[in-house]
Amino acid sequence: MAERGNTKHGSNLDDQMKQETEGMVKGKQPDHVEAHRQTEPFPDDTDPQEVQDAVEPVAEQNARGDAQQQDEGQ
């Protein structure tokens, strides 16, 4: 007879544990939400400046750039 590889408990408990963990092992459910249902992360004050600049709308960046140019001209 071949060894089971587990001597802590009997084969009945092995089968029960195998059945209980089958969903986790085989991954029957997707591990993430469908792409169209995921929300975009919101930037906050704790993000680095480069992240805040990357997610800031272009119009706001242009407006801020125009204001800085006017300040430099005065």
HELIX and SHEET records of a PDB file:
HELIX    1   1 SER A   11  LYS A   26  1                                  16    
HELIX    2   2 ALA A   35  ARG A   37  5                                   3    
HELIX    3   3 GLN A   49  VAL A   55  1                                   7    
HELIX    4   4 VAL A   58  GLY A   73  1                                  16    
END                                                                             
